[in-house]
Amino acid sequence: MARYAEGDKVRIRKTGLVCTVVDVRPSADQQTAYTVESDTQNAAGGYGGIWPLFDCAEDELEPAE
């Protein structure tokens, strides 16, 4: 079962970037994979438009306080 749901605010542990979960799906190894959208415009390391997206495993995320 997924720890986070679409719309949840999370922080990427490695970068500290606060994001919003926009997609939750099973990954190839039967874990939960997340696509999160940056709350910061033009954040480095993502893909997409001015609000970059990041693909993350559950253990790469933590709740944003």
N, CA, C and O atoms as a Tripos MOL2 file, in Angstrom:
@<TRIPOS>MOLECULE
protein
  260   259    65     0     0
PROTEIN
NO_CHARGES

@<TRIPOS>ATOM
      1 N           0.8390   -1.1860    0.0000 N.3       1 MET1
      2 CA          0.0000    0.0000    0.0000 C.3       1 MET1
      3 C           0.8850    1.2520    0.0000 C.2       1 MET1
      4 O           1.8850    1.3080    0.7150 O.2       1 MET1
      5 N           0.5200    2.2310   -0.7870 N.am      2 ALA2
      6 CA          1.3030    3.4540   -0.9270 C.3       2 ALA2
      7 C           1.2530    4.2950    0.3480 C.2       2 ALA2
      8 O           0.2060    4.4380    0.9800 O.2       2 ALA2
      9 N           2.3880    4.8320    0.6980 N.am      3 ARG3
     10 CA          2.4770    5.6800    1.8890 C.3       3 ARG3
     11 C           1.9260    7.0760    1.6170 C.2       3 ARG3
     12 O           1.3540    7.7080    2.5050 O.2       3 ARG3
     13 N           2.0990    7.5550    0.3880 N.am      4 TYR4
     14 CA          1.6560    8.8940    0.0150 C.3       4 TYR4
     15 C           0.5730    8.7900   -1.0490 C.2       4 TYR4
     16 O           0.5090    7.8100   -1.7920 O.2       4 TYR4
     17 N          -0.2730    9.8050   -1.1160 N.am      5 ALA5
     18 CA         -1.3570    9.8500   -2.0940 C.3       5 ALA5
     19 C          -1.1960   11.0980   -2.9550 C.2       5 ALA5
     20 O          -0.4790   12.0290   -2.5890 O.2       5 ALA5
     21 N          -1.8680   11.1060   -4.1020 N.am      6 GLU6
     22 CA         -1.8460   12.2860   -4.9570 C.3       6 GLU6
     23 C          -2.3080   13.5010   -4.1540 C.2       6 GLU6
     24 O          -3.2980   13.4420   -3.4260 O.2       6 GLU6
     25 N          -1.5720   14.6010   -4.3020 N.am      7 GLY7
     26 CA         -1.8910   15.8310   -3.5860 C.3       7 GLY7
     27 C          -1.0940   16.0200   -2.3090 C.2       7 GLY7
     28 O          -1.0530   17.1260   -1.7720 O.2       7 GLY7
     29 N          -0.4470   14.9470   -1.8000 N.am      8 ASP8
     30 CA          0.3530   15.0700   -0.5770 C.3       8 ASP8
     31 C           1.6020   15.9090   -0.8360 C.2       8 ASP8
     32 O           2.1830   15.8610   -1.9200 O.2       8 ASP8
     33 N           2.0020   16.6740    0.1720 N.am      9 LYS9
     34 CA          3.2550   17.4310    0.1180 C.3       9 LYS9
     35 C           4.3640   16.5530    0.6830 C.2       9 LYS9
     36 O           4.2450   16.0120    1.7830 O.2       9 LYS9
     37 N           5.4420   16.4190   -0.0810 N.am     10 VAL10
     38 CA          6.5820   15.6030    0.3250 C.3      10 VAL10
     39 C           7.8770   16.3720    0.0750 C.2      10 VAL10
     40 O           7.9080   17.3660   -0.6500 O.2      10 VAL10
     41 N           8.9400   15.8780    0.6990 N.am     11 ARG11
     42 CA         10.2700   16.4490    0.4880 C.3      11 ARG11
     43 C          11.1580   15.3390   -0.0750 C.2      11 ARG11
     44 O          11.1550   14.2150    0.4270 O.2      11 ARG11
     45 N          11.9160   15.6670   -1.1180 N.am     12 ILE12
     46 CA         12.9020   14.7250   -1.6420 C.3      12 ILE12
     47 C          14.0880   14.7580   -0.6870 C.2      12 ILE12
     48 O          14.7330   15.7940   -0.5340 O.2      12 ILE12
     49 N          14.3750   13.6420   -0.0500 N.am     13 ARG13
     50 CA         15.4120   13.6020    1.0000 C.3      13 ARG13
     51 C          16.7750   14.0730    0.5080 C.2      13 ARG13
     52 O          17.4680   14.8080    1.2120 O.2      13 ARG13
     53 N          17.1610   13.6610   -0.6860 N.am     14 LYS14
     54 CA         18.4970   13.9690   -1.2010 C.3      14 LYS14
     55 C          18.7030   15.4630   -1.4350 C.2      14 LYS14
     56 O          19.7980   15.9790   -1.2160 O.2      14 LYS14
     57 N          17.6540   16.1600   -1.8800 N.am     15 THR15
     58 CA         17.8040   17.5650   -2.2610 C.3      15 THR15
     59 C          17.1200   18.5370   -1.3020 C.2      15 THR15
     60 O          17.4540   19.7220   -1.2740 O.2      15 THR15
     61 N          16.1650   18.0390   -0.5170 N.am     16 GLY16
     62 CA         15.3960   18.9140    0.3620 C.3      16 GLY16
     63 C          14.2840   19.6620   -0.3580 C.2      16 GLY16
     64 O          13.6160   20.5050    0.2410 O.2      16 GLY16
     65 N          14.0780   19.3640   -1.6290 N.am     17 LEU17
     66 CA         13.0750   20.0440   -2.4450 C.3      17 LEU17
     67 C          11.6690   19.6020   -2.0510 C.2      17 LEU17
     68 O          11.3860   18.4060   -1.9940 O.2      17 LEU17
     69 N          10.7880   20.5670   -1.7790 N.am     18 VAL18
     70 CA          9.3960   20.2800   -1.4410 C.3      18 VAL18
     71 C           8.5980   20.1560   -2.7280 C.2      18 VAL18
     72 O           8.7120   20.9880   -3.6280 O.2      18 VAL18
     73 N           7.7860   19.1010   -2.8020 N.am     19 CYS19
     74 CA          7.0330   18.7810   -4.0110 C.3      19 CYS19
     75 C           5.6290   18.3180   -3.6530 C.2      19 CYS19
     76 O           5.3130   18.0820   -2.4870 O.2      19 CYS19
     77 N           4.7970   18.1940   -4.6750 N.am     20 THR20
     78 CA          3.4560   17.6520   -4.5480 C.3      20 THR20
     79 C           3.3850   16.3540   -5.3390 C.2      20 THR20
     80 O           3.8260   16.3020   -6.4870 O.2      20 THR20
     81 N           2.8300   15.2980   -4.7300 N.am     21 VAL21
     82 CA          2.6730   14.0210   -5.4220 C.3      21 VAL21
     83 C           1.6040   14.1840   -6.5040 C.2      21 VAL21
     84 O           0.4820   14.6020   -6.2190 O.2      21 VAL21
     85 N           1.9620   13.8480   -7.7490 N.am     22 VAL22
     86 CA          1.0010   13.9530   -8.8540 C.3      22 VAL22
     87 C           0.6450   12.5970   -9.4540 C.2      22 VAL22
     88 O          -0.3220   12.5030  -10.2100 O.2      22 VAL22
     89 N           1.4030   11.5400   -9.1360 N.am     23 ASP23
     90 CA          1.0910   10.2040   -9.6330 C.3      23 ASP23
     91 C           1.6910    9.1560   -8.7080 C.2      23 ASP23
     92 O           2.8130    9.3090   -8.2230 O.2      23 ASP23
     93 N           0.9280    8.0840   -8.4680 N.am     24 VAL24
     94 CA          1.3700    6.9560   -7.6480 C.3      24 VAL24
     95 C           1.1120    5.7040   -8.4630 C.2      24 VAL24
     96 O           0.0090    5.5130   -8.9740 O.2      24 VAL24
     97 N           2.1330    4.8350   -8.5930 N.am     25 ARG25
     98 CA          1.9780    3.6310   -9.4050 C.3      25 ARG25
     99 C           2.9460    2.5510   -8.9230 C.2      25 ARG25
    100 O           3.9370    2.8550   -8.2600 O.2      25 ARG25
    101 N           2.6610    1.2930   -9.2530 N.am     26 PRO26
    102 CA          3.6260    0.2320   -8.9240 C.3      26 PRO26
    103 C           4.8270    0.3250   -9.8570 C.2      26 PRO26
    104 O           4.6830    0.6320  -11.0410 O.2      26 PRO26
    105 N           5.9940    0.0630   -9.3240 N.am     27 SER27
    106 CA          7.2020    0.0550  -10.1520 C.3      27 SER27
    107 C           7.4540   -1.3660  -10.6510 C.2      27 SER27
    108 O           6.7460   -2.2990  -10.2730 O.2      27 SER27
    109 N           8.4580   -1.5220  -11.4960 N.am     28 ALA28
    110 CA          8.7760   -2.8270  -12.0760 C.3      28 ALA28
    111 C           9.1370   -3.8610  -11.0180 C.2      28 ALA28
    112 O           8.9030   -5.0530  -11.2170 O.2      28 ALA28
    113 N           9.7060   -3.4210   -9.8910 N.am     29 ASP29
    114 CA         10.1030   -4.3570   -8.8260 C.3      29 ASP29
    115 C           9.0360   -4.4860   -7.7390 C.2      29 ASP29
    116 O           9.3340   -4.8810   -6.6110 O.2      29 ASP29
    117 N           7.7900   -4.1510   -8.0860 N.am     30 GLN30
    118 CA          6.6280   -4.2860   -7.2000 C.3      30 GLN30
    119 C           6.6730   -3.3680   -5.9740 C.2      30 GLN30
    120 O           5.9970   -3.6220   -4.9770 O.2      30 GLN30
    121 N           7.4580   -2.3210   -6.0540 N.am     31 GLN31
    122 CA          7.4660   -1.2890   -5.0310 C.3      31 GLN31
    123 C           6.5290   -0.1780   -5.4920 C.2      31 GLN31
    124 O           5.9120   -0.2970   -6.5510 O.2      31 GLN31
    125 N           6.4120    0.8810   -4.7310 N.am     32 THR32
    126 CA          5.5870    2.0140   -5.1340 C.3      32 THR32
    127 C           6.4870    3.1070   -5.7010 C.2      32 THR32
    128 O           7.4860    3.4800   -5.0860 O.2      32 THR32
    129 N           6.1320    3.6120   -6.8670 N.am     33 ALA33
    130 CA          6.8690    4.7010   -7.5140 C.3      33 ALA33
    131 C           5.9840    5.9430   -7.5150 C.2      33 ALA33
    132 O           4.7600    5.8530   -7.6140 O.2      33 ALA33
    133 N           6.6200    7.0880   -7.4050 N.am     34 TYR34
    134 CA          5.9040    8.3610   -7.3420 C.3      34 TYR34
    135 C           6.4550    9.3200   -8.3710 C.2      34 TYR34
    136 O           7.6610    9.3550   -8.6180 O.2      34 TYR34
    137 N           5.5750   10.0960   -8.9710 N.am     35 THR35
    138 CA          5.9860   11.2690   -9.7360 C.3      35 THR35
    139 C           5.5610   12.4580   -8.8950 C.2      35 THR35
    140 O           4.4000   12.5820   -8.5060 O.2      35 THR35
    141 N           6.5260   13.3360   -8.6190 N.am     36 VAL36
    142 CA          6.2460   14.5090   -7.8050 C.3      36 VAL36
    143 C           6.5850   15.7530   -8.6100 C.2      36 VAL36
    144 O           7.5110   15.7530   -9.4220 O.2      36 VAL36
    145 N           5.8210   16.8150   -8.3720 N.am     37 GLU37
    146 CA          6.0230   18.0890   -9.0690 C.3      37 GLU37
    147 C           6.6060   19.0940   -8.0920 C.2      37 GLU37
    148 O           6.0810   19.2800   -6.9940 O.2      37 GLU37
    149 N           7.6850   19.7360   -8.4920 N.am     38 SER38
    150 CA          8.3580   20.7190   -7.6500 C.3      38 SER38
    151 C           7.4440   21.8850   -7.3080 C.2      38 SER38
    152 O           6.6780   22.3490   -8.1530 O.2      38 SER38
    153 N           7.5250   22.3550   -6.0750 N.am     39 ASP39
    154 CA          6.8270   23.5680   -5.6600 C.3      39 ASP39
    155 C           7.6750   24.8060   -5.9440 C.2      39 ASP39
    156 O           7.2590   25.9310   -5.6660 O.2      39 ASP39
    157 N           8.8800   24.5840   -6.5060 N.am     40 THR40
    158 CA          9.7990   25.6670   -6.8590 C.3      40 THR40
    159 C           9.9560   25.6960   -8.3720 C.2      40 THR40
    160 O          10.2860   24.6800   -8.9850 O.2      40 THR40
    161 N           9.7250   26.8400   -8.9660 N.am     41 GLN41
    162 CA          9.8680   26.9670  -10.4170 C.3      41 GLN41
    163 C          11.3050   26.7110  -10.8380 C.2      41 GLN41
    164 O          12.2510   27.1250  -10.1680 O.2      41 GLN41
    165 N          11.4510   26.0140  -11.9750 N.am     42 ASN42
    166 CA         12.7540   25.7700  -12.6050 C.3      42 ASN42
    167 C          13.7630   25.0880  -11.6900 C.2      42 ASN42
    168 O          14.9610   25.3460  -11.8020 O.2      42 ASN42
    169 N          13.3100   24.2300  -10.7950 N.am     43 ALA43
    170 CA         14.2240   23.4890   -9.9120 C.3      43 ALA43
    171 C          15.1240   22.5870  -10.7550 C.2      43 ALA43
    172 O          14.6760   21.9900  -11.7340 O.2      43 ALA43
    173 N          16.3830   22.4960  -10.3690 N.am     44 ALA44
    174 CA         17.3630   21.7080  -11.1130 C.3      44 ALA44
    175 C          17.1190   20.2120  -10.9420 C.2      44 ALA44
    176 O          16.6820   19.7500   -9.8880 O.2      44 ALA44
    177 N          17.4140   19.4720  -12.0050 N.am     45 GLY45
    178 CA         17.4050   18.0220  -11.9380 C.3      45 GLY45
    179 C          16.1200   17.3450  -12.3620 C.2      45 GLY45
    180 O          16.0890   16.1210  -12.4880 O.2      45 GLY45
    181 N          15.0690   18.0940  -12.5850 N.am     46 GLY46
    182 CA         13.7950   17.4970  -12.9760 C.3      46 GLY46
    183 C          13.6060   17.5270  -14.4800 C.2      46 GLY46
    184 O          14.5240   17.8630  -15.2280 O.2      46 GLY46
    185 N          12.4120   17.1720  -14.9130 N.am     47 TYR47
    186 CA         12.0800   17.2100  -16.3270 C.3      47 TYR47
    187 C          10.7060   17.8500  -16.4980 C.2      47 TYR47
    188 O           9.9250   17.9150  -15.5490 O.2      47 TYR47
    189 N          10.4200   18.3110  -17.6790 N.am     48 GLY48
    190 CA          9.1330   18.9430  -17.9420 C.3      48 GLY48
    191 C           9.2800   20.4490  -18.0280 C.2      48 GLY48
    192 O          10.3390   20.9540  -18.4000 O.2      48 GLY48
    193 N           8.2150   21.1730  -17.6830 N.am     49 GLY49
    194 CA          8.1560   22.6220  -17.8170 C.3      49 GLY49
    195 C           8.7760   23.3820  -16.6570 C.2      49 GLY49
    196 O           9.7470   22.9330  -16.0470 O.2      49 GLY49
    197 N           8.1960   24.5460  -16.3610 N.am     50 ILE50
    198 CA          8.7650   25.3930  -15.3120 C.3      50 ILE50
    199 C           8.5490   24.8140  -13.9150 C.2      50 ILE50
    200 O           9.2400   25.2010  -12.9730 O.2      50 ILE50
    201 N           7.6000   23.8950  -13.7750 N.am     51 TRP51
    202 CA          7.3860   23.1780  -12.5090 C.3      51 TRP51
    203 C           7.8830   21.7460  -12.7320 C.2      51 TRP51
    204 O           7.0820   20.8690  -13.0540 O.2      51 TRP51
    205 N           9.1930   21.4870  -12.5670 N.am     52 PRO52
    206 CA          9.7810   20.2060  -12.9300 C.3      52 PRO52
    207 C           9.1660   19.0150  -12.1830 C.2      52 PRO52
    208 O           8.6970   19.1300  -11.0510 O.2      52 PRO52
    209 N           9.1930   17.8730  -12.8670 N.am     53 LEU53
    210 CA          8.7410   16.6110  -12.3080 C.3      53 LEU53
    211 C           9.9450   15.7590  -11.9480 C.2      53 LEU53
    212 O          11.0070   15.8720  -12.5600 O.2      53 LEU53
    213 N           9.7680   14.8990  -10.9430 N.am     54 PHE54
    214 CA         10.8040   13.9760  -10.5000 C.3      54 PHE54
    215 C          10.1640   12.6180  -10.2660 C.2      54 PHE54
    216 O           9.0750   12.5370   -9.6970 O.2      54 PHE54
    217 N          10.8250   11.5520  -10.6980 N.am     55 ASP55
    218 CA         10.3730   10.1980  -10.4160 C.3      55 ASP55
    219 C          11.1490    9.7010   -9.2030 C.2      55 ASP55
    220 O          12.3790    9.7340   -9.1850 O.2      55 ASP55
    221 N          10.4180    9.2390   -8.1870 N.am     56 CYS56
    222 CA         11.0550    8.8630   -6.9210 C.3      56 CYS56
    223 C          10.5140    7.5390   -6.3930 C.2      56 CYS56
    224 O           9.3550    7.1920   -6.6240 O.2      56 CYS56
    225 N          11.3530    6.8160   -5.6930 N.am     57 ALA57
    226 CA         10.9330    5.6480   -4.9340 C.3      57 ALA57
    227 C          10.4430    6.1470   -3.5730 C.2      57 ALA57
    228 O          10.7890    7.2500   -3.1480 O.2      57 ALA57
    229 N           9.6570    5.3470   -2.9100 N.am     58 GLU58
    230 CA          9.0830    5.7490   -1.6240 C.3      58 GLU58
    231 C          10.1610    6.1090   -0.6060 C.2      58 GLU58
    232 O           9.9910    7.0610    0.1560 O.2      58 GLU58
    233 N          11.2670    5.3670   -0.5810 N.am     59 ASP59
    234 CA         12.3220    5.6360    0.4070 C.3      59 ASP59
    235 C          13.1210    6.9080    0.1140 C.2      59 ASP59
    236 O          13.9490    7.3160    0.9290 O.2      59 ASP59
    237 N          12.8810    7.5360   -1.0340 N.am     60 GLU60
    238 CA         13.5330    8.8020   -1.3700 C.3      60 GLU60
    239 C          12.7320   10.0120   -0.8850 C.2      60 GLU60
    240 O          13.1910   11.1480   -0.9970 O.2      60 GLU60
    241 N          11.5400    9.7690   -0.3480 N.am     61 LEU61
    242 CA         10.6340   10.8470    0.0610 C.3      61 LEU61
    243 C          10.3760   10.8180    1.5550 C.2      61 LEU61
    244 O          10.5060    9.7850    2.2120 O.2      61 LEU61
    245 N          10.0040   11.9960    2.0800 N.am     62 GLU62
    246 CA          9.5570   12.1150    3.4670 C.3      62 GLU62
    247 C           8.4460   13.1580    3.4840 C.2      62 GLU62
    248 O           8.3750   14.0000    2.5890 O.2      62 GLU62
    249 N           7.5830   13.1100    4.4900 N.am     63 PRO63
    250 CA          6.5210   14.1190    4.5570 C.3      63 PRO63
    251 C           7.1110   15.5190    4.6890 C.2      63 PRO63
    252 O           8.0840   15.7160    5.4170 O.2      63 PRO63
    253 N           6.5360   16.4750    4.0000 N.am     64 ALA64
    254 CA          6.9710   17.8750    4.1360 C.3      64 ALA64
    255 C           6.2450   18.4630    5.3450 C.2      64 ALA64
    256 O           5.0350   18.2900    5.4910 O.2      64 ALA64
    257 N           6.9570   19.1300    6.1740 N.am     65 GLU65
    258 CA          6.3770   19.6860    7.4060 C.3      65 GLU65
    259 C           5.8810   21.0860    7.1760 C.2      65 GLU65
    260 O           5.3610   21.7160    8.0970 O.2      65 GLU65
@<TRIPOS>BOND
     1     1     2 1
     2     2     3 1
     3     3     4 2
     4     3     5 am
     5     5     6 1
     6     6     7 1
     7     7     8 2
     8     7     9 am
     9     9    10 1
    10    10    11 1
    11    11    12 2
    12    11    13 am
    13    13    14 1
    14    14    15 1
    15    15    16 2
    16    15    17 am
    17    17    18 1
    18    18    19 1
    19    19    20 2
    20    19    21 am
    21    21    22 1
    22    22    23 1
    23    23    24 2
    24    23    25 am
    25    25    26 1
    26    26    27 1
    27    27    28 2
    28    27    29 am
    29    29    30 1
    30    30    31 1
    31    31    32 2
    32    31    33 am
    33    33    34 1
    34    34    35 1
    35    35    36 2
    36    35    37 am
    37    37    38 1
    38    38    39 1
    39    39    40 2
    40    39    41 am
    41    41    42 1
    42    42    43 1
    43    43    44 2
    44    43    45 am
    45    45    46 1
    46    46    47 1
    47    47    48 2
    48    47    49 am
    49    49    50 1
    50    50    51 1
    51    51    52 2
    52    51    53 am
    53    53    54 1
    54    54    55 1
    55    55    56 2
    56    55    57 am
    57    57    58 1
    58    58    59 1
    59    59    60 2
    60    59    61 am
    61    61    62 1
    62    62    63 1
    63    63    64 2
    64    63    65 am
    65    65    66 1
    66    66    67 1
    67    67    68 2
    68    67    69 am
    69    69    70 1
    70    70    71 1
    71    71    72 2
    72    71    73 am
    73    73    74 1
    74    74    75 1
    75    75    76 2
    76    75    77 am
    77    77    78 1
    78    78    79 1
    79    79    80 2
    80    79    81 am
    81    81    82 1
    82    82    83 1
    83    83    84 2
    84    83    85 am
    85    85    86 1
    86    86    87 1
    87    87    88 2
    88    87    89 am
    89    89    90 1
    90    90    91 1
    91    91    92 2
    92    91    93 am
    93    93    94 1
    94    94    95 1
    95    95    96 2
    96    95    97 am
    97    97    98 1
    98    98    99 1
    99    99   100 2
   100    99   101 am
   101   101   102 1
   102   102   103 1
   103   103   104 2
   104   103   105 am
   105   105   106 1
   106   106   107 1
   107   107   108 2
   108   107   109 am
   109   109   110 1
   110   110   111 1
   111   111   112 2
   112   111   113 am
   113   113   114 1
   114   114   115 1
   115   115   116 2
   116   115   117 am
   117   117   118 1
   118   118   119 1
   119   119   120 2
   120   119   121 am
   121   121   122 1
   122   122   123 1
   123   123   124 2
   124   123   125 am
   125   125   126 1
   126   126   127 1
   127   127   128 2
   128   127   129 am
   129   129   130 1
   130   130   131 1
   131   131   132 2
   132   131   133 am
   133   133   134 1
   134   134   135 1
   135   135   136 2
   136   135   137 am
   137   137   138 1
   138   138   139 1
   139   139   140 2
   140   139   141 am
   141   141   142 1
   142   142   143 1
   143   143   144 2
   144   143   145 am
   145   145   146 1
   146   146   147 1
   147   147   148 2
   148   147   149 am
   149   149   150 1
   150   150   151 1
   151   151   152 2
   152   151   153 am
   153   153   154 1
   154   154   155 1
   155   155   156 2
   156   155   157 am
   157   157   158 1
   158   158   159 1
   159   159   160 2
   160   159   161 am
   161   161   162 1
   162   162   163 1
   163   163   164 2
   164   163   165 am
   165   165   166 1
   166   166   167 1
   167   167   168 2
   168   167   169 am
   169   169   170 1
   170   170   171 1
   171   171   172 2
   172   171   173 am
   173   173   174 1
   174   174   175 1
   175   175   176 2
   176   175   177 am
   177   177   178 1
   178   178   179 1
   179   179   180 2
   180   179   181 am
   181   181   182 1
   182   182   183 1
   183   183   184 2
   184   183   185 am
   185   185   186 1
   186   186   187 1
   187   187   188 2
   188   187   189 am
   189   189   190 1
   190   190   191 1
   191   191   192 2
   192   191   193 am
   193   193   194 1
   194   194   195 1
   195   195   196 2
   196   195   197 am
   197   197   198 1
   198   198   199 1
   199   199   200 2
   200   199   201 am
   201   201   202 1
   202   202   203 1
   203   203   204 2
   204   203   205 am
   205   205   206 1
   206   206   207 1
   207   207   208 2
   208   207   209 am
   209   209   210 1
   210   210   211 1
   211   211   212 2
   212   211   213 am
   213   213   214 1
   214   214   215 1
   215   215   216 2
   216   215   217 am
   217   217   218 1
   218   218   219 1
   219   219   220 2
   220   219   221 am
   221   221   222 1
   222   222   223 1
   223   223   224 2
   224   223   225 am
   225   225   226 1
   226   226   227 1
   227   227   228 2
   228   227   229 am
   229   229   230 1
   230   230   231 1
   231   231   232 2
   232   231   233 am
   233   233   234 1
   234   234   235 1
   235   235   236 2
   236   235   237 am
   237   237   238 1
   238   238   239 1
   239   239   240 2
   240   239   241 am
   241   241   242 1
   242   242   243 1
   243   243   244 2
   244   243   245 am
   245   245   246 1
   246   246   247 1
   247   247   248 2
   248   247   249 am
   249   249   250 1
   250   250   251 1
   251   251   252 2
   252   251   253 am
   253   253   254 1
   254   254   255 1
   255   255   256 2
   256   255   257 am
   257   257   258 1
   258   258   259 1
   259   259   260 2
@<TRIPOS>SUBSTRUCTURE
     1 MET1         2 RESIDUE 1 A MET
     2 ALA2         6 RESIDUE 1 A ALA
     3 ARG3        10 RESIDUE 1 A ARG
     4 TYR4        14 RESIDUE 1 A TYR
     5 ALA5        18 RESIDUE 1 A ALA
     6 GLU6        22 RESIDUE 1 A GLU
     7 GLY7        26 RESIDUE 1 A GLY
     8 ASP8        30 RESIDUE 1 A ASP
     9 LYS9        34 RESIDUE 1 A LYS
    10 VAL10       38 RESIDUE 1 A VAL
    11 ARG11       42 RESIDUE 1 A ARG
    12 ILE12       46 RESIDUE 1 A ILE
    13 ARG13       50 RESIDUE 1 A ARG
    14 LYS14       54 RESIDUE 1 A LYS
    15 THR15       58 RESIDUE 1 A THR
    16 GLY16       62 RESIDUE 1 A GLY
    17 LEU17       66 RESIDUE 1 A LEU
    18 VAL18       70 RESIDUE 1 A VAL
    19 CYS19       74 RESIDUE 1 A CYS
    20 THR20       78 RESIDUE 1 A THR
    21 VAL21       82 RESIDUE 1 A VAL
    22 VAL22       86 RESIDUE 1 A VAL
    23 ASP23       90 RESIDUE 1 A ASP
    24 VAL24       94 RESIDUE 1 A VAL
    25 ARG25       98 RESIDUE 1 A ARG
    26 PRO26      102 RESIDUE 1 A PRO
    27 SER27      106 RESIDUE 1 A SER
    28 ALA28      110 RESIDUE 1 A ALA
    29 ASP29      114 RESIDUE 1 A ASP
    30 GLN30      118 RESIDUE 1 A GLN
    31 GLN31      122 RESIDUE 1 A GLN
    32 THR32      126 RESIDUE 1 A THR
    33 ALA33      130 RESIDUE 1 A ALA
    34 TYR34      134 RESIDUE 1 A TYR
    35 THR35      138 RESIDUE 1 A THR
    36 VAL36      142 RESIDUE 1 A VAL
    37 GLU37      146 RESIDUE 1 A GLU
    38 SER38      150 RESIDUE 1 A SER
    39 ASP39      154 RESIDUE 1 A ASP
    40 THR40      158 RESIDUE 1 A THR
    41 GLN41      162 RESIDUE 1 A GLN
    42 ASN42      166 RESIDUE 1 A ASN
    43 ALA43      170 RESIDUE 1 A ALA
    44 ALA44      174 RESIDUE 1 A ALA
    45 GLY45      178 RESIDUE 1 A GLY
    46 GLY46      182 RESIDUE 1 A GLY
    47 TYR47      186 RESIDUE 1 A TYR
    48 GLY48      190 RESIDUE 1 A GLY
    49 GLY49      194 RESIDUE 1 A GLY
    50 ILE50      198 RESIDUE 1 A ILE
    51 TRP51      202 RESIDUE 1 A TRP
    52 PRO52      206 RESIDUE 1 A PRO
    53 LEU53      210 RESIDUE 1 A LEU
    54 PHE54      214 RESIDUE 1 A PHE
    55 ASP55      218 RESIDUE 1 A ASP
    56 CYS56      222 RESIDUE 1 A CYS
    57 ALA57      226 RESIDUE 1 A ALA
    58 GLU58      230 RESIDUE 1 A GLU
    59 ASP59      234 RESIDUE 1 A ASP
    60 GLU60      238 RESIDUE 1 A GLU
    61 LEU61      242 RESIDUE 1 A LEU
    62 GLU62      246 RESIDUE 1 A GLU
    63 PRO63      250 RESIDUE 1 A PRO
    64 ALA64      254 RESIDUE 1 A ALA
    65 GLU65      258 RESIDUE 1 A GLU
